[in-house]
């Protein structure tokens, strides 16, 4: 009887650990609100997390851009390349997943302009 109880306890622990891992996945649609140098913007991103790799797309004002990034525990980062007035532009997001949302800093590399962002799951 003790062996059965021990096996059940172990099975529950494994199931709980798996549930925690899957709940920290960022796969899905997210609304991203950014504030960079006083400019507010919103985008809709679709993320796919496979292991620690993050891929997907973000819908900006008139275009969709491909993103690439990493997930390491609660740390989430991604970036994309676009252009502004015909010049190349790289935007990098570094955030932390907590309480079902991602918050952190955003950097526009070529202009060395920073800001902050909040990403929340979208339905």
N, C-alpha and C positions, 0 to 999 in steps of 0.2 A: 504494500500500500504506500509506503514512503517513497518507493521508486516512482510510482505513478504520479504522486503529488509533485515530486521533484521534476519529472518530465513535463508536467503541465505548467509548472512555474517557469521552466526554461522556455517552453513554447510561447508562453505569454510575454516573456522578456524579449524574445526575438521578434515577435509580432509588434510589440511596442516600439522597439528600436527601428524597425522597418517603417512604421507609421510616422515616426518623427522624421526620418530621412525623406520620405515622400512628401511630407507637408512643407518641407523647406525648399521644394522645387519651385523654380520661377517660371516653369512652362505655362504658357497661356497668354492672354491679352492683358495689357497694362496701359493705363492712362498715365502719361508722364507730364508733369507740370514743372517747367524750368523758369528760373529767374536769373538772367545773366545781364550784369551791368544795367539793371533797371528795366530790362526788356523781359516781359512775361511771354511764355509760349506754351502751347499744349501740343502733344503728339500722342498718337496711338501706336503702341508697339506690340508685336507678337513675338514672344520669346520661346525658344525650344532649348531646354537644358538636357544634355546627355553627359552623364558623369559630371565633370567640372567644366565642360565646354558649353558656351552659350552662343546661339546663333539666332537669326530671325530678321525681322524687318521693322522699320518705324516709318509711319506715314507722317511726313512733314507737310508744310503748307500745300505744295503742289507736286511733290514727288515722294516716292518710297525709296528708302535707303536700306542697304543690308548692314546688319550689325554683327559684330563678333566680340566675344568677351569670355569671362571666366566666372565661376562661382566657387568660392572656397569657404565652406561653412556658411556663415551669415554674410560674408563679404561678397558683393556682386559688382562687377565692372563690365562695361561694354563701351564700344566706340563705333563711330561710323564716319565715312568720308562723304563730303558733298562739295558744293561750291557756293560762293557768295560773290556777286558781281563778276562772274567769270573766273574767280580765283579759287584754287583748291582750299578746302576747309576740313579739318579733322576735329570732331567733338568727342570728348572722353567723359564718361560717367563713372564715378566711384562711390558706391553706397553700401549700406548695411540693411539687410532684411531683418525687420523686427515688427512684431505684432501685425503681420500681414501686409506690410508696405515696405518700400525701399526708399530710404532717404540718404542724401549725401551731397557731394560736390560735383560740379560739371566744369570742364575746362575747354575753351576754344583755343586749340593749340597755336595756330598761326598768329593770333592776336594777343595771346597770353591773358585772356579775359576769363575770369572765373565767376561762378555763381553757385546756386544750390538747386536741388530738384527733389521732388517727391513723386514716387510711382505707386499707384494703387491698382489692384486688380480691376479689370473691366469686364462687363458681362456682355 
